[in-house]
Amino acid sequence: MSQHKPATLLDALIPILALISMLIASVYLFSSDSSSGANQIALILAACIAIVIGVKNGYSWAEMEQGIVRSIGVATGALLILFSVGSLIGTWILAGTVPTMIYYGMQILNPDYFYAACCLLCAVVALSIGSSWTVAGTLGIALIGISQAMGLNIEMTAGAIISGAYFGDKMSPMSDTTNLAPAVAGTDIFSHIKHMTWTTIPSILLALLGFLFLGLSGPAREVQTDLDVTLSLLEQNYHPGLELLLPLLVVLFLAYKKMPAFPTVILGTLAGAVCAALFQFDGILSFVNDDSLLPAVALIKGIWIAMFDGYTANTGDKVLDSLLSRGGMGSMVNTVWLILCAMAFGGVMEVTGLLGRILKSILKLVTGSGSLIITTLGCCIGANIITADQFIAIVLPGRMLKLEYTKRGLAPVNLSRALEDSATLTSPLVPWNTCGAYMSSTLGVATLAYLPFAFFNLICPLVSAAYAYFNIKIEMLPEAAMETGAETGAQEAATQADKDSKREALA
């Protein structure tokens, strides 16, 4: 069995610096198209550099390959959801579900308050079902469409959708991350949620004020004529009606009942297919445009095409056609490619100990309780960038820093809150992170384009850091727990020292 040499800080920094350099070059050379292949190559080349360093430190290819496979395995669920959301978008447009949401939304939502309304609506729904992805893949798609039809800024709209969706996801007891963070930290979910309110509520209020300002300070719009034309085209081509919202209700109901995301989206896709067959028969025949087929066969073919290749609108209006020509599993292939490359890089960094070495060096900078919490925020954000997965970004730093919180007499709710304020909220801001890639593909807006407007996701980590710096709402352990923690810390430190001495003897 090969002996692994401990990674040096230089070992750990080389792949990171190489990746940053290549990503900067990618954006410079390819601009908004950088995620269509250039970023993937950068991630793979950075992974190759990490592999070379791993070999130097005594790791075999088999060990590193297992790390890559394990890392990609973590993202498998996200990849399946991505493909299923592609199908859902295609069938929902074919069925008239998305056009109906756009139709009613254009008549209800005031452009001056649109961004704030988007954020609030997504927050309420995400809070009730506990899933930011479901909200973005259903309401988010429609809100982006309404924004385009009204001539509003889709980057700002995407930022509002993500802000609201992640607020609800973060505060919902039904959310995966809201359950994972306290489990890692060693506290209960309701204490965790209660402690999060101190940073989360001020952050969402500031975000809503920001969206109100964006809406009210925007240029005056005289778009009623254009809106009337768009509404008329939607009526002619999709016959909007409340019955076409049934697929949306199916998805929201299943999500509320905590059915896993993948089967929920698949069933939502099938509901869209049934709705299309029942209410959009003529539209499907027009979409297929093949007179050689029997109507029933053309119906099946149209739904099938929408699932794998998406829907192509033909309303006669270029803007509306562009808006509604979307979806299909094929539209998600590029995003899946990006995630696979990112997870490969993160897998090598973790299994070779390079990521752990960076975290260990950062931990040396801790001087007090406040700096420990700020360090946790930074570690989680860094893990989101390096490992490309929010769950790893919660578990890995949480597991490594948990003992330090106990040794310093800090209650575990401080750790769980810091994990959520950073790992959960910054995940959609990284283009190659599973969350960032999902939001970009689903909403049709580049991650770096909506990033400046994801106010809640940007503000909350800063509020959390400010609380830590000024020692606001930092809970301490009871005296007995502090003593137990100190004893446990001493025992674990002694055990680690013994392991280190044995490793040095073997070396």
C-alpha positions as CSV (number, residue, x, y, z in Angstrom):
1,M,0.0,0.0,0.0
2,S,1.4,3.4,-1.0
3,Q,2.4,5.9,1.8
4,H,0.8,9.3,1.3
5,K,2.9,12.3,2.0
6,P,1.0,15.2,3.6
7,A,0.2,17.9,1.1
8,T,2.0,21.2,1.6
9,L,0.2,24.5,1.3
10,L,2.0,25.2,-2.0
11,D,0.7,21.8,-3.3
12,A,-2.9,22.8,-2.4
13,L,-2.6,26.3,-3.9
14,I,-1.1,25.3,-7.3
15,P,-4.4,23.8,-8.7
16,I,-6.5,26.6,-7.3
17,L,-4.3,29.3,-8.7
18,A,-4.2,27.5,-12.1
19,L,-8.0,27.2,-12.2
20,I,-8.5,30.8,-11.3
21,S,-6.1,31.9,-14.0
22,M,-7.7,29.7,-16.7
23,L,-11.2,30.8,-15.7
24,I,-10.2,34.4,-16.0
25,A,-8.7,33.7,-19.4
26,S,-11.9,31.8,-20.4
27,V,-14.2,34.7,-19.5
28,Y,-11.8,37.2,-21.3
29,L,-11.6,35.1,-24.5
30,F,-15.2,33.7,-24.7
31,S,-17.2,36.2,-22.6
32,S,-20.8,34.9,-21.9
33,D,-20.1,31.7,-23.9
34,S,-17.3,30.7,-21.4
35,S,-19.6,28.0,-19.8
36,S,-20.2,26.4,-23.2
37,G,-16.9,24.5,-23.1
38,A,-14.1,26.8,-22.1
39,N,-14.8,26.6,-18.4
40,Q,-15.1,22.8,-18.6
41,I,-11.7,22.5,-20.1
42,A,-10.3,24.8,-17.4
43,L,-11.8,22.6,-14.7
44,I,-10.4,19.4,-16.3
45,L,-7.0,20.8,-16.8
46,A,-7.0,22.0,-13.1
47,A,-8.0,18.5,-12.1
48,C,-5.1,17.1,-14.1
49,I,-2.7,19.4,-12.2
50,A,-4.2,18.2,-8.9
51,I,-3.7,14.6,-10.1
52,V,0.0,15.2,-10.8
53,I,0.4,16.6,-7.3
54,G,-1.5,13.6,-5.9
55,V,0.9,11.2,-7.7
56,K,3.9,13.2,-6.3
57,N,2.4,12.7,-2.8
58,G,2.0,9.0,-3.2
59,Y,-1.6,8.6,-4.3
60,S,-2.4,6.0,-6.9
61,W,-4.6,6.6,-9.9
62,A,-7.1,4.1,-8.5
63,E,-7.5,6.1,-5.3
64,M,-8.0,9.4,-7.1
65,E,-10.4,7.8,-9.6
66,Q,-12.5,6.5,-6.7
67,G,-12.5,10.1,-5.3
68,I,-13.7,11.4,-8.7
69,V,-16.4,8.7,-9.0
70,R,-17.6,9.4,-5.4
71,S,-17.7,13.1,-6.1
72,I,-19.7,12.7,-9.3
73,G,-21.9,10.3,-7.5
74,V,-22.9,13.0,-5.1
75,A,-24.1,15.1,-8.1
76,T,-26.0,12.3,-9.8
77,G,-29.3,13.3,-8.3
78,A,-28.8,16.9,-9.4
79,L,-28.0,15.7,-13.0
80,L,-31.2,13.6,-13.1
81,I,-33.2,16.6,-11.9
82,L,-31.6,18.8,-14.6
83,F,-32.6,16.4,-17.4
84,S,-36.1,16.0,-16.0
85,V,-36.5,19.8,-15.7
86,G,-35.6,20.1,-19.4
87,S,-38.4,17.8,-20.3
88,L,-40.8,19.6,-17.9
89,I,-40.1,23.0,-19.5
90,G,-40.8,21.5,-23.0
91,T,-44.1,19.8,-22.1
92,W,-45.3,22.8,-20.0
93,I,-44.9,25.2,-22.9
94,L,-46.5,22.7,-25.3
95,A,-49.4,22.3,-22.9
96,G,-49.8,26.0,-22.5
97,T,-49.0,25.9,-18.8
98,V,-46.1,28.4,-19.0
99,P,-48.0,30.7,-21.5
100,T,-50.9,30.7,-19.1
101,M,-48.8,31.7,-16.2
102,I,-47.3,34.5,-18.3
103,Y,-50.7,35.5,-19.5
104,Y,-52.2,36.0,-16.0
105,G,-49.0,37.3,-14.6
106,M,-48.8,40.1,-17.1
107,Q,-52.2,41.3,-16.1
108,I,-51.7,41.1,-12.3
109,L,-48.1,42.2,-11.7
110,N,-47.2,45.9,-11.8
111,P,-43.9,46.6,-13.5
112,D,-42.9,49.1,-10.7
113,Y,-43.2,46.4,-8.0
114,F,-42.4,43.5,-10.2
115,Y,-38.9,42.6,-8.8
116,A,-40.0,42.8,-5.2
117,A,-43.2,40.8,-6.0
118,C,-41.1,38.1,-7.7
119,C,-38.9,37.8,-4.6
120,L,-41.8,37.7,-2.2
121,L,-43.8,35.2,-4.3
122,C,-40.9,32.8,-4.6
123,A,-40.1,33.2,-0.9
124,V,-43.6,32.2,0.2
125,V,-43.8,29.2,-2.2
126,A,-40.3,28.0,-1.3
127,L,-41.0,28.3,2.4
128,S,-44.1,26.1,2.0
129,I,-42.4,23.4,-0.1
130,G,-38.8,23.6,1.0
131,S,-37.2,23.6,-2.5
132,S,-35.5,26.4,-4.3
133,W,-35.0,24.2,-7.4
134,T,-38.7,23.4,-7.7
135,V,-39.6,27.1,-7.4
136,A,-37.1,28.2,-10.0
137,G,-38.2,25.4,-12.4
138,T,-41.9,26.3,-12.2
139,L,-42.7,29.8,-11.1
140,G,-39.2,31.1,-12.1
141,I,-39.7,30.1,-15.7
142,A,-43.0,32.0,-15.9
143,L,-41.7,35.0,-14.1
144,I,-38.8,35.3,-16.5
145,G,-41.3,35.1,-19.3
146,I,-43.4,37.8,-17.8
147,S,-40.3,40.0,-17.3
148,Q,-39.4,39.6,-21.0
149,A,-42.9,40.3,-22.2
150,M,-43.0,43.5,-20.1
151,G,-39.7,44.7,-21.3
152,L,-38.1,44.4,-17.9
153,N,-34.6,43.3,-17.0
154,I,-34.3,39.5,-17.0
155,E,-31.0,39.5,-15.0
156,M,-32.7,41.5,-12.2
157,T,-35.7,39.2,-12.4
158,A,-33.5,36.1,-12.1
159,G,-31.8,37.7,-9.1
160,A,-35.2,38.4,-7.4
161,I,-36.4,34.8,-8.1
162,I,-33.2,33.3,-6.7
163,S,-33.3,35.6,-3.6
164,G,-36.8,34.6,-2.8
165,A,-36.4,30.9,-3.6
166,Y,-33.3,30.6,-1.4
167,F,-34.8,32.6,1.5
168,G,-37.8,30.1,1.6
169,D,-35.5,27.1,1.1
170,K,-33.2,28.3,3.9
171,M,-35.9,28.8,6.4
172,S,-38.2,25.9,5.6
173,P,-38.1,22.9,7.9
174,M,-38.8,20.7,4.8
175,S,-35.6,21.8,3.0
176,D,-32.6,19.4,2.6
177,T,-30.0,21.9,3.6
178,T,-32.0,23.2,6.6
179,N,-32.0,19.6,7.9
180,L,-28.4,18.9,6.9
181,A,-26.7,21.9,8.5
182,P,-28.0,21.3,12.1
183,A,-27.3,17.6,11.7
184,V,-23.6,18.3,10.8
185,A,-23.3,20.9,13.6
186,G,-25.0,18.8,16.3
187,T,-28.2,20.7,17.0
188,D,-31.9,20.4,16.3
189,I,-33.6,21.9,13.3
190,F,-36.0,24.3,15.1
191,S,-33.2,25.8,17.2
192,H,-31.3,26.2,14.0
193,I,-34.1,28.0,12.2
194,K,-34.8,30.2,15.2
195,H,-31.1,31.2,15.3
196,M,-31.1,31.9,11.6
197,T,-33.8,34.4,11.8
198,W,-31.4,37.0,13.3
199,T,-29.4,37.1,10.1
200,T,-32.0,36.0,7.5
201,I,-34.9,38.3,8.3
202,P,-32.8,41.6,8.1
203,S,-31.2,40.3,4.9
204,I,-34.4,39.5,3.1
205,L,-35.9,42.9,4.1
206,L,-32.8,44.7,2.7
207,A,-33.1,42.6,-0.4
208,L,-36.8,43.6,-0.9
209,L,-35.9,47.2,-0.4
210,G,-33.3,46.8,-3.1
211,F,-35.8,45.3,-5.5
212,L,-38.3,48.0,-4.7
213,F,-35.7,50.6,-5.6
214,L,-34.8,48.9,-8.8
215,G,-38.5,48.8,-9.9
216,L,-39.4,52.3,-8.9
217,S,-36.2,53.9,-10.2
218,G,-36.4,52.2,-13.6
219,P,-37.1,54.2,-16.7
220,A,-40.8,55.0,-17.5
221,R,-42.4,52.4,-19.7
222,E,-45.1,52.9,-22.2
223,V,-45.7,49.2,-23.0
224,Q,-49.5,48.8,-22.8
225,T,-49.9,48.4,-26.6
226,D,-47.1,45.8,-26.7
227,L,-48.7,44.0,-23.8
228,D,-52.1,43.9,-25.5
229,V,-50.5,42.4,-28.6
230,T,-48.6,39.8,-26.5
231,L,-51.8,38.9,-24.6
232,S,-53.7,38.5,-27.9
233,L,-51.0,36.2,-29.4
234,L,-51.1,34.1,-26.2
235,E,-54.9,33.8,-26.5
236,Q,-54.7,32.8,-30.1
237,N,-52.0,30.2,-29.8
238,Y,-52.4,28.7,-26.4
239,H,-56.0,29.5,-25.2
240,P,-54.9,30.3,-21.6
241,G,-57.2,28.9,-18.9
242,L,-57.0,27.8,-15.3
243,E,-57.2,24.2,-16.3
244,L,-53.8,24.6,-17.9
245,L,-52.3,25.3,-14.5
246,L,-53.0,21.7,-13.3
247,P,-49.4,20.5,-13.9
248,L,-48.1,23.3,-11.7
249,L,-50.5,22.3,-8.9
250,V,-49.4,18.7,-9.3
251,V,-45.7,19.6,-8.8
252,L,-46.4,22.0,-5.9
253,F,-48.6,19.4,-4.1
254,L,-46.0,16.6,-4.5
255,A,-43.2,18.9,-3.3
256,Y,-45.3,19.9,-0.3
257,K,-45.8,16.2,0.5
258,K,-42.0,15.9,0.4
259,M,-41.8,13.5,-2.6
260,P,-38.2,13.5,-3.8
261,A,-37.4,16.1,-6.5
262,F,-36.7,13.7,-9.4
263,P,-40.0,11.8,-9.3
264,T,-41.8,15.0,-8.6
265,V,-40.5,16.7,-11.7
266,I,-41.0,13.6,-13.8
267,L,-44.7,13.4,-12.7
268,G,-45.0,17.1,-13.4
269,T,-43.7,16.4,-16.9
270,L,-46.2,13.7,-17.5
271,A,-49.0,15.9,-16.2
272,G,-47.9,18.5,-18.7
273,A,-48.0,15.8,-21.5
274,V,-51.5,14.8,-20.5
275,C,-52.6,18.4,-20.3
276,A,-51.1,19.1,-23.8
277,A,-52.9,16.1,-25.3
278,L,-56.2,17.2,-23.8
279,F,-56.2,20.9,-24.4
280,Q,-53.6,21.7,-27.1
281,F,-54.3,19.0,-29.8
282,D,-54.3,21.5,-32.7
283,G,-51.2,23.2,-31.4
284,I,-49.3,19.9,-31.2
285,L,-50.3,19.1,-34.8
286,S,-49.0,22.5,-35.9
287,F,-45.8,22.0,-33.9
288,V,-45.1,18.6,-35.6
289,N,-46.2,19.9,-39.0
290,D,-46.2,16.4,-40.7
291,D,-49.3,15.6,-42.7
292,S,-48.1,12.1,-43.4
293,L,-48.8,11.1,-39.8
294,L,-52.1,10.1,-38.3
295,P,-53.3,12.7,-35.8
296,A,-52.8,10.3,-32.9
297,V,-49.3,9.5,-34.0
298,A,-48.5,13.2,-34.5
299,L,-49.7,13.8,-31.0
300,I,-47.3,11.3,-29.5
301,K,-44.5,12.5,-31.6
302,G,-45.0,16.2,-30.6
303,I,-45.0,15.4,-26.9
304,W,-41.9,13.2,-27.4
305,I,-40.1,15.9,-29.2
306,A,-40.9,18.5,-26.5
307,M,-39.5,16.1,-23.9
308,F,-36.1,15.5,-25.5
309,D,-35.6,18.5,-27.9
310,G,-37.9,21.2,-26.4
311,Y,-40.6,23.2,-27.9
312,T,-40.3,25.7,-30.8
313,A,-42.9,28.5,-30.8
314,N,-44.4,29.9,-34.1
315,T,-46.6,32.8,-33.1
316,G,-45.3,35.2,-35.7
317,D,-43.8,37.5,-33.0
318,K,-40.0,37.2,-32.7
319,V,-39.8,38.2,-29.1
320,L,-42.6,35.8,-28.0
321,D,-41.2,33.0,-30.2
322,S,-37.8,33.5,-28.6
323,L,-39.3,33.4,-25.1
324,L,-41.3,30.2,-25.6
325,S,-38.8,28.2,-27.7
326,R,-37.2,26.3,-24.9
327,G,-36.8,23.1,-23.0
328,G,-36.0,19.5,-23.7
329,M,-33.4,17.2,-22.1
330,G,-31.0,18.1,-24.8
331,S,-30.9,21.7,-23.6
332,M,-29.3,20.5,-20.3
333,V,-26.4,18.6,-21.8
334,N,-24.0,21.5,-21.6
335,T,-24.8,22.1,-18.0
336,V,-24.4,18.5,-17.1
337,W,-21.0,18.6,-18.8
338,L,-20.0,21.6,-16.7
339,I,-21.1,19.9,-13.5
340,L,-19.2,16.6,-14.3
341,C,-16.0,18.5,-14.9
342,A,-16.4,20.6,-11.7
343,M,-17.1,17.5,-9.6
344,A,-14.1,15.7,-11.0
345,F,-11.9,18.6,-9.9
346,G,-13.5,18.8,-6.5
347,G,-13.1,15.0,-6.1
348,V,-9.4,15.0,-6.7
349,M,-8.9,18.0,-4.4
350,E,-10.7,16.2,-1.6
351,V,-9.3,12.7,-1.9
352,T,-5.6,13.9,-2.2
353,G,-6.0,16.1,1.0
354,L,-5.4,19.3,-0.9
355,L,-8.7,20.9,0.2
356,G,-8.2,19.8,3.8
357,R,-4.8,21.4,3.7
358,I,-6.2,24.7,2.7
359,L,-8.9,24.5,5.4
360,K,-6.2,23.6,8.0
361,S,-4.1,26.6,7.0
362,I,-7.1,28.9,7.2
363,L,-8.0,27.6,10.7
364,K,-4.6,28.8,11.9
365,L,-5.8,32.4,11.4
366,V,-8.6,32.0,13.9
367,T,-8.0,34.2,17.0
368,G,-11.4,34.3,18.6
369,S,-15.1,33.4,18.4
370,G,-15.9,36.0,15.8
371,S,-13.0,35.2,13.6
372,L,-13.9,31.5,13.8
373,I,-17.4,32.2,12.4
374,I,-16.0,34.5,9.7
375,T,-13.5,31.8,8.9
376,T,-16.4,29.3,8.6
377,L,-18.2,31.6,6.2
378,G,-15.1,31.9,4.0
379,C,-14.4,28.1,4.1
380,C,-17.9,27.3,3.0
381,I,-17.8,29.8,0.1
382,G,-14.4,28.4,-0.9
383,A,-15.7,24.9,-0.8
384,N,-18.6,25.9,-3.0
385,I,-16.1,27.2,-5.6
386,I,-13.7,24.2,-5.3
387,T,-16.1,21.2,-4.8
388,A,-19.0,22.6,-6.9
389,D,-21.6,21.2,-4.6
390,Q,-23.5,22.9,-1.7
391,F,-23.9,19.7,0.3
392,I,-20.1,19.1,0.3
393,A,-19.7,22.8,1.2
394,I,-21.9,22.2,4.2
395,V,-20.6,18.8,5.4
396,L,-16.8,19.2,4.8
397,P,-16.2,22.5,6.6
398,G,-18.8,21.7,9.2
399,R,-17.2,18.4,10.0
400,M,-13.7,19.9,10.2
401,L,-14.7,23.0,12.3
402,K,-17.2,21.4,14.7
403,L,-14.7,20.5,17.3
404,E,-13.2,24.0,17.3
405,Y,-16.6,25.5,18.1
406,T,-17.0,23.2,21.0
407,K,-13.4,24.0,22.3
408,R,-14.2,27.7,22.2
409,G,-17.5,27.2,24.1
410,L,-19.7,28.2,21.1
411,A,-23.2,26.6,20.8
412,P,-23.6,24.4,17.7
413,V,-26.4,26.7,16.4
414,N,-23.6,29.2,15.6
415,L,-21.9,26.7,13.3
416,S,-25.2,25.6,11.7
417,R,-26.2,29.2,11.0
418,A,-22.8,30.0,9.5
419,L,-23.0,26.9,7.2
420,E,-26.4,28.0,5.8
421,D,-25.5,31.7,5.6
422,S,-22.6,30.8,3.4
423,A,-22.7,27.4,1.8
424,T,-26.4,27.3,1.0
425,L,-26.7,30.9,-0.1
426,T,-23.6,31.3,-2.3
427,S,-24.0,28.0,-4.2
428,P,-26.2,29.6,-7.0
429,L,-23.6,32.3,-7.4
430,V,-20.8,29.9,-8.7
431,P,-21.3,29.2,-12.4
432,W,-20.0,25.6,-12.2
433,N,-21.6,24.7,-8.9
434,T,-24.6,22.4,-9.3
435,C,-26.9,25.1,-8.0
436,G,-25.4,27.9,-10.2
437,A,-25.5,25.7,-13.3
438,Y,-29.1,24.6,-12.6
439,M,-30.4,28.2,-12.0
440,S,-28.6,29.4,-15.1
441,S,-29.9,26.7,-17.4
442,T,-33.5,26.8,-15.9
443,L,-33.9,30.5,-16.0
444,G,-31.9,31.1,-19.2
445,V,-29.7,33.8,-17.6
446,A,-25.9,33.4,-17.1
447,T,-24.8,33.0,-13.5
448,L,-22.5,36.0,-13.6
449,A,-25.2,38.1,-15.2
450,Y,-27.7,37.6,-12.4
451,L,-25.1,37.5,-9.6
452,P,-25.1,41.3,-8.9
453,F,-28.9,41.2,-8.4
454,A,-29.1,38.1,-6.1
455,F,-29.4,40.6,-3.3
456,F,-30.4,38.2,-0.5
457,N,-27.7,35.7,-1.4
458,L,-25.1,38.5,-1.3
459,I,-26.3,40.3,1.7
460,C,-26.9,37.5,4.2
461,P,-23.2,36.3,4.4
462,L,-22.2,39.9,5.0
463,V,-24.8,40.3,7.8
464,S,-23.6,37.1,9.3
465,A,-20.0,38.2,9.2
466,A,-21.0,41.6,10.8
467,Y,-22.8,39.8,13.6
468,A,-19.7,37.7,14.2
469,Y,-17.4,40.7,14.2
470,F,-19.5,42.7,16.6
471,N,-20.4,39.6,18.7
472,I,-24.1,40.0,18.1
473,K,-26.4,37.0,18.8
474,I,-23.5,34.6,19.4
475,E,-24.8,31.8,21.7
476,M,-22.4,30.2,24.1
477,L,-22.5,26.7,25.5
478,P,-23.6,26.1,29.1
479,E,-20.7,25.7,31.4
480,A,-21.1,21.9,31.7
481,A,-21.1,21.5,27.9
482,M,-18.0,23.8,27.7
483,E,-16.1,21.5,30.2
484,T,-17.2,18.4,28.3
485,G,-16.2,20.0,25.0
486,A,-12.8,20.9,26.5
487,E,-12.2,17.3,27.7
488,T,-13.3,15.9,24.3
489,G,-11.1,18.4,22.5
490,A,-8.1,17.4,24.7
491,Q,-8.7,13.7,24.0
492,E,-9.1,14.1,20.3
493,A,-6.0,16.4,20.2
494,A,-4.0,13.7,22.0
495,T,-5.3,11.0,19.6
496,Q,-4.4,13.1,16.6
497,A,-0.9,13.8,18.0
498,D,-0.5,10.1,18.5
499,K,-1.5,9.4,14.9
500,D,0.9,12.1,13.7
501,S,3.8,10.7,15.6
502,K,3.1,7.2,14.2
503,R,2.9,8.6,10.7
504,E,6.3,10.4,11.2
505,A,7.8,7.1,12.5
506,L,6.6,5.2,9.5
507,A,7.9,7.9,7.1
